[in-house]
Structure formats: structure tokens, C-alpha cells
Amino acid sequence: MKRIALINPRYGMEAVGSAEYYTRMIAEKLANRYEVEVLTTKAVDPASWKNWYARDCETMRGVTVRRFQVEQLRAWDFDAYYESYLQELSQGHRSLRKERTWFEKQGPYAPSLVHYIRANHRDYAVFLFVGYANYLTMEGLPEVADRAILIPAVQESSDLQFLSVEILFQRPKAFVFLSEEERIFVRRRFPKTEPIPCDVIGTGVQVPRETDAVQFHKQHGLTDPYLIYVGKIDEKKDCPMLMRYFIEYKKRCGGTLKLVLMGNAICRIPEHPDLLPLGFVSEEEKYAGIAGAKALVIPSHHESMPVSLLEAMALSVPALVNGACDVLRGHCVKSNGGLYYQNYFEFEGALEYLMHHAPEYLQLCANARNYIMQYYDWDQIMQKFDALIRLKKHEPAR
């Protein structure tokens, strides 16, 4: 049986995030076909990279997880260093030396994991690196480029200007893109990647067959329709804009609609009777909350892996998303199972449509569910991974 390695800076039930969820799902599904190991760190918090896990090796749901020590915390001067280097980039100066320092400061700085790859690379048939903008991918992928599949999960970011990133994207034997929009973006941004084979492979969606939305309503005293947001309540996710839009909508349109916020709050949540912050909730409660919602709302203008959107669609709940994000807008257009907005008045118009066009709303619900069944089936996804794993190293264009 082939031995496959997945490399992600964080792995485990405590490591919350779309990339981490994606890695767990892929690892567990691949474990039904291959001998799968995850190479990761002992950290949980990407803001500090402080070691948290104690064990060096453990088995989780059929997957061997090897954890390596992070040898230095995220650098206290990282933001200042980044800002300084961005000024140099704006003047057309790129430095591989300074970029390597950037990745060391950004972390997670775990050179023992890279040493392990170097010393044991012959034991693995394929290495799958999830994410590009981290020390492990930047240092580890070149060691095994002929057997490396890069899952970059690209979002628009200043680090895409780095010379080291441009070089990295020319190294793997294949790419896995999470959406067609990401594939187009990368090919345009880095034309030299064109000869490298790729496939667009999302994540299959696993939601409970039954959810108790009625119990969720009782638990939180919900008798009115509500929108739901799931994830970190953070400025980086454009949550303040969502809350401003919703409060303005209530002023202008009235009604009984609520906005339920699930997740840890990083930014301030205004005091408002129709804003219901629930904090971190269990998976069971999350699915019940989504299932009972009028729509899932995603305000972020940068998303590469919108797992919550796919989960909502699998539960026949349409989405309302920021149309400035190509990936989110693309899901809505392709599925005809969601609406998007690019300013407040489009947000208001979309909400009014969801609230007051019952037949069309029910069709959105059905379309969302059908989209997931057609394009996010695990068997099809694993067949695509099989094809890339069997693929030989690409030959550079002449």
C-alpha cells in the first residue's frame, strides 16, 4: 500500500479553520485507500505557534499524526518586518534572503519537520502540502518536488509578490485547486505554472442526516427567522461590515429577522436586540443552527475554502455572500442556490427577496442541495486524488 504524507501546520480537532478541516477530511478519506501520515506541528494557535500537543506521534481516525516541535514563537516584530519589506516590493526590489527570514518569522518555525522529510522522503510515494504561505511548505516542498502535490488555497495576498513564492509555484508535480476561480487566478498570476498538471478538487461535505433545529430554537429563544454566520467574528472576515449592514437593514426595513453569530469574537459586537452572538458551539449545535436558518451569510471578500457555505447548501439552506469574492460568487452562480451583494443596497435587496418570495426561496433551497449532491461527492473526489497521486513528475516546457 502506498504511503502518503500530508503537511499542514496544524492538525487535530482543536485546530479550527477551513484549511485544517479540509486536511482532516482528505486525510481520513485517503486512509481508506493508502497508508496516510500527517506531518504537522504541536501548535494550535497560529497567532503565536505556541506548542500545545504533548505527543510526538498518535493515531486519529486511522491516520498517523507525527507532531514536531515549534522552535520559536511567531516573531514579535513580524508585522513591522512585513510592512518594511512591502515597501521594498513597491519599489521593485525582491530578495530571497529577506523572504526566507519572513517565512521564519511568520512560522511555524519547525525545522525538525523539514529535516524529517529530508531524511525519510524515500518512505513516501507522495507529499501533499496544504497552503503555500508557511515555513513548512516553503522549506519542505523543494526537498520532494518530484513527488509533491501543492494545494495552495490561494487568496489575494501581498505575499504573492514574493520571488520565493513565484519559484515555489513552479516546483510541484501537480496542483489541487479548490475552485475553478482559484485555478484561473493562479495560472494568470504565475504563467510558468501552465505546464504543471492540475485538477479542481473541492472537499466532500459531511453533514448529519438529522438535525434538531426545533431544539436549537428553544435553546436560544428563537421564534423569528434568522440569518446565521459561522466562523471567527473578525475584521479580517469583514464581520463589522456585516453587522453594520444588518443594523441598517433593520432600521430601514424593520421586521423580525435576527442575525445569529456563531464563533469566537475577535472584534467588537455592537449591542443590538437582533444580534445574537453565541460564541463557540459544538458541531451538533452548529448544524442544527444552520439547518434552521433562513440563509447562511458570508461577508468575507477573501475566501478560498468556504466549508460553511457547502455545509449549509448540503442542509438545503441558501447562502448570501459578498460578491467581491470570486469563489463565493462562483458557488452562488453555478448552483443558483444563493445570492450575492457588493454594497449595502444589494444586501438589502437580497434579504428582501429571501424574505418575501417564498416560491423562489424554496427553489434556491432545492438548487443548493442538488449542487452539493452533483459536485461534492466523496467518491468522485477520491478518484481525482487517485489520478494525481499516480501521476508522474511533469516535464518542464521546452
C-alpha positions in Angstrom: 0.0 0.0 0.0 1.4 3.4 -0.9 2.4 5.7 1.9 1.1 9.3 1.6 2.1 12.3 3.7 0.0 15.4 4.2 1.8 18.5 5.5 -0.2 21.2 7.3 1.0 23.5 10.1 -2.0 22.5 12.4 -3.9 19.2 12.7 -6.5 18.0 15.2 -10.0 18.6 16.4 -8.7 21.6 18.4 -7.2 23.2 15.2 -10.2 25.1 14.0 -10.1 26.5 10.4 -11.2 25.7 6.9 -7.7 24.5 5.8 -7.5 22.4 8.9 -10.9 20.9 8.4 -10.1 20.2 4.8 -6.9 18.4 5.7 -8.6 16.2 8.2 -11.3 15.2 5.8 -8.9 14.4 3.0 -6.5 12.5 5.3 -9.3 10.4 6.7 -10.8 9.6 3.2 -7.3 8.8 1.7 -6.7 6.5 4.7 -9.3 4.1 3.2 -7.0 3.7 0.2 -3.5 4.4 1.3 -1.3 4.4 4.4 -1.7 8.0 5.4 0.5 10.1 7.7 0.1 13.8 8.6 3.3 15.7 9.3 2.4 18.7 11.4 3.5 20.8 14.5 2.5 20.7 18.1 0.8 24.1 17.8 -2.9 25.0 17.9 -2.8 28.8 17.8 -1.5 30.3 14.5 -1.2 33.7 16.2 1.6 32.5 18.4 2.6 29.0 17.3 3.0 28.0 20.9 3.4 24.2 21.4 0.3 22.7 22.8 0.1 19.0 21.9 2.4 16.7 24.1 2.6 13.6 22.0 5.1 13.2 19.2 3.0 10.6 17.4 -0.6 9.4 17.6 -3.3 7.8 15.6 -6.5 9.7 14.9 -9.3 8.0 13.0 -7.0 5.7 11.1 -4.4 8.5 10.3 -0.9 8.5 11.8 -0.1 12.0 13.0 3.5 13.0 13.6 3.9 16.2 15.5 7.1 18.3 15.6 8.2 21.0 18.0 7.9 24.6 17.0 11.3 26.0 18.0 10.4 29.7 18.1 7.2 31.6 18.6 5.8 33.9 15.8 8.2 36.8 15.8 7.0 39.8 17.8 8.3 42.2 15.0 6.7 40.2 12.2 4.2 42.8 11.2 6.8 45.6 11.2 9.2 43.4 9.1 6.4 42.6 6.6 5.5 46.3 6.2 9.1 47.2 5.6 9.5 44.5 3.0 6.3 45.5 1.3 7.7 49.0 0.8 10.8 47.4 -0.9 8.5 45.3 -3.1 6.6 48.5 -4.1 9.9 49.8 -5.4 10.5 46.7 -7.4 13.1 45.1 -5.1 12.7 41.4 -4.2 15.1 39.4 -2.0 15.1 35.7 -1.5 17.2 36.2 1.7 14.7 38.6 3.2 11.8 36.4 2.1 13.3 33.4 3.8 13.5 35.5 7.0 9.9 36.5 6.5 8.8 32.8 6.5 10.9 32.0 9.5 9.3 34.9 11.4 5.8 34.1 10.2 6.3 30.4 11.1 5.6 27.9 12.2 9.4 27.5 12.5 9.7 23.8 12.9 13.0 22.8 11.1 12.8 19.3 12.6 9.8 18.6 10.4 11.8 19.6 7.3 14.7 17.5 8.5 12.3 14.6 8.9 11.1 15.0 5.3 14.7 15.2 4.0 15.8 12.1 5.9 12.7 9.9 5.2 11.5 11.1 1.8 12.1 7.7 0.2 9.5 6.2 2.6 6.6 8.1 1.0 5.2 7.9 -2.5 3.6 11.4 -2.5 3.6 14.5 -0.3 0.5 16.8 -0.2 1.3 20.3 1.1 -1.8 22.3 2.2 -1.2 26.0 2.0 1.8 27.8 0.5 2.4 30.8 2.8 4.1 29.0 5.7 7.6 27.9 6.6 6.8 24.1 6.3 5.7 24.3 2.6 8.4 26.8 1.6 11.2 24.7 3.1 9.7 21.2 2.8 8.3 21.1 -0.7 11.6 21.7 -2.6 13.0 18.7 -0.8 10.5 16.4 -2.5 9.3 18.4 -5.5 9.2 15.4 -7.8 6.5 13.8 -5.6 4.9 17.0 -4.2 1.3 18.0 -4.8 0.6 21.6 -3.8 -2.9 22.5 -2.5 -2.2 26.3 -2.3 -5.6 27.5 -1.1 -4.7 30.9 -2.7 -6.4 34.1 -1.7 -5.4 37.6 -2.9 -2.4 38.5 -0.7 0.7 40.7 -0.8 3.0 37.7 -0.3 2.0 36.5 -3.8 4.5 39.2 -5.0 7.4 37.3 -3.4 10.1 35.9 -5.7 10.2 32.8 -3.4 6.5 32.2 -3.9 6.9 32.5 -7.7 9.7 29.9 -7.7 7.8 27.6 -5.3 4.7 27.5 -7.6 7.0 26.2 -10.4 8.2 23.2 -8.3 5.4 20.7 -7.6 4.5 17.7 -9.8 0.8 18.8 -9.7 -1.7 21.3 -8.2 -5.0 20.7 -6.5 -7.2 23.8 -6.7 -10.2 24.2 -4.6 -12.2 26.1 -7.2 -12.2 27.0 -10.8 -11.7 30.6 -9.8 -8.5 29.7 -7.9 -7.2 27.8 -10.9 -7.7 30.7 -13.2 -6.2 33.1 -10.8 -3.0 31.1 -10.2 -2.5 30.4 -13.9 -2.8 34.1 -14.7 -0.7 35.2 -11.8 2.1 32.7 -12.5 2.1 31.8 -16.2 5.1 29.5 -15.8 2.8 27.1 -13.9 0.8 26.3 -17.1 2.6 23.1 -17.9 2.1 21.6 -14.4 -0.9 19.2 -14.3 -3.8 20.2 -12.0 -7.3 19.4 -11.1 -10.1 21.3 -9.4 -11.0 19.2 -6.3 -13.1 20.6 -3.6 -14.0 18.9 -0.3 -16.8 16.4 0.1 -19.4 17.5 2.5 -20.4 15.6 5.6 -23.4 16.8 7.5 -25.7 14.9 9.9 -28.7 13.1 8.3 -30.9 14.6 11.0 -30.5 17.9 12.9 -32.7 19.2 15.7 -33.4 22.8 14.6 -36.5 22.9 16.8 -34.4 22.2 19.9 -31.9 24.9 18.8 -34.7 27.4 18.5 -36.0 26.5 22.0 -32.5 26.6 23.5 -31.8 30.2 22.3 -35.4 31.5 22.5 -35.7 31.9 18.7 -39.2 32.4 17.5 -38.4 34.6 14.5 -36.5 33.9 11.2 -32.7 34.4 11.3 -29.6 34.7 9.3 -26.6 32.8 10.5 -22.9 33.5 10.4 -20.4 30.7 11.3 -16.7 31.3 11.9 -14.4 33.8 13.6 -16.1 37.1 14.2 -13.2 39.1 12.9 -12.4 42.3 11.0 -10.4 40.1 8.6 -13.7 38.3 7.7 -15.5 41.6 7.2 -17.8 40.9 10.1 -18.0 44.6 11.2 -19.4 45.5 7.8 -21.9 42.6 8.0 -23.2 43.9 11.4 -23.4 47.5 10.1 -25.4 46.3 7.1 -27.7 44.2 9.2 -28.4 47.0 11.7 -29.1 49.4 8.8 -31.4 46.9 7.2 -33.4 46.7 10.5 -33.7 50.5 10.6 -34.9 50.8 7.1 -37.0 47.6 6.7 -38.0 46.6 10.2 -39.3 43.1 10.6 -38.4 40.3 13.0 -35.3 38.9 11.3 -32.4 38.2 13.6 -28.6 37.7 12.9 -27.1 34.7 14.8 -23.3 34.8 15.1 -21.5 31.5 15.9 -17.8 31.6 16.7 -15.2 33.3 18.8 -15.4 37.1 18.7 -12.2 38.8 17.8 -13.8 42.2 17.0 -16.4 44.2 18.9 -20.1 43.1 18.5 -22.5 46.1 18.8 -25.3 45.9 21.4 -28.5 45.3 19.4 -31.6 43.2 20.3 -31.5 41.4 16.9 -27.8 40.4 17.1 -27.3 37.1 18.9 -23.7 36.2 19.5 -23.5 32.5 20.7 -19.7 32.1 20.9 -18.1 28.8 20.2 -20.6 26.0 19.8 -20.5 22.2 19.4 -20.6 20.7 15.9 -24.1 19.3 16.7 -25.4 22.8 17.7 -23.7 24.3 14.6 -25.5 22.1 12.2 -28.8 22.5 14.0 -28.4 26.3 13.9 -27.6 26.3 10.1 -30.5 23.9 9.3 -33.0 26.2 11.0 -31.7 29.4 9.4 -33.3 31.4 6.6 -29.8 31.7 5.0 -26.1 31.5 5.8 -24.3 34.8 5.3 -20.6 35.1 4.5 -19.4 38.7 4.4 -15.7 38.0 3.7 -14.2 39.3 0.4 -11.4 36.7 0.6 -12.4 33.0 0.8 -10.7 30.0 -0.8 -12.3 27.2 1.1 -15.9 28.2 2.2 -16.7 25.0 4.1 -19.6 26.5 6.0 -21.2 27.5 2.6 -21.0 24.0 1.3 -22.4 22.6 4.6 -25.3 25.0 4.5 -26.1 24.0 0.9 -26.0 20.4 1.9 -28.6 21.2 4.5 -30.8 22.9 1.8 -30.0 26.4 3.2 -29.2 29.0 0.6 -26.3 31.5 1.0 -26.0 35.2 1.0 -22.4 36.2 0.2 -20.0 39.0 -0.5 -19.9 39.2 -4.3 -16.5 40.8 -4.2 -15.1 37.3 -3.6 -14.9 35.4 -6.9 -15.1 31.9 -5.1 -18.2 32.7 -3.1 -19.9 34.4 -6.1 -19.0 31.5 -8.3 -20.7 29.0 -6.0 -23.9 31.0 -6.0 -23.9 31.4 -9.7 -23.1 27.8 -10.5 -25.6 26.4 -8.0 -28.3 29.0 -8.4 -28.6 28.3 -4.7 -27.6 31.6 -3.2 -27.5 35.4 -3.7 -24.6 37.9 -3.5 -24.2 41.6 -2.9 -21.5 44.2 -3.4 -22.9 47.1 -1.5 -25.5 47.8 1.2 -28.4 48.3 -1.2 -27.7 45.0 -2.9 -27.6 43.4 0.6 -30.9 44.9 1.4 -32.5 43.8 -1.9 -31.2 40.3 -1.5 -32.6 40.0 2.0 -36.0 41.4 1.0 -36.0 38.8 -1.9 -35.3 35.9 0.5 -37.9 37.1 3.0 -40.8 37.9 0.6 -40.5 35.5 -2.4 -41.5 32.1 -0.9 -41.7 30.0 -4.2 -38.3 31.3 -5.4 -36.8 30.9 -2.0 -37.8 27.2 -1.9 -36.2 26.7 -5.3 -33.0 28.2 -4.0 -33.1 25.7 -1.2 -33.5 22.8 -3.6 -30.9 24.1 -6.0 -28.3 24.4 -3.2 -28.9 20.7 -2.1 -28.7 19.5 -5.7 -25.4 21.3 -6.3 -23.7 19.6 -3.4 -25.0 16.1 -4.5 -23.8 16.7 -8.0 -20.3 18.2 -7.4 -19.2 17.3 -3.9 -19.5 13.6 -3.8 -16.6 11.9 -1.9 -16.2 9.0 -4.4 -15.6 11.4 -7.3 -13.2 13.5 -5.2 -11.1 10.5 -4.2 -11.0 9.3 -7.9 -9.5 12.6 -8.8 -6.9 12.4 -6.0 -6.0 8.8 -7.1 -5.3 10.1 -10.6 -2.9 12.9 -9.3 -1.2 10.5 -6.9 -0.4 8.1 -9.7 0.8 10.9 -11.9 4.5 11.1 -12.8 6.5 14.2 -12.4 5.6 16.8 -15.1 8.3 17.6 -17.7 9.1 21.3 -18.0 8.0 23.0 -21.1 10.8 23.5 -23.7 
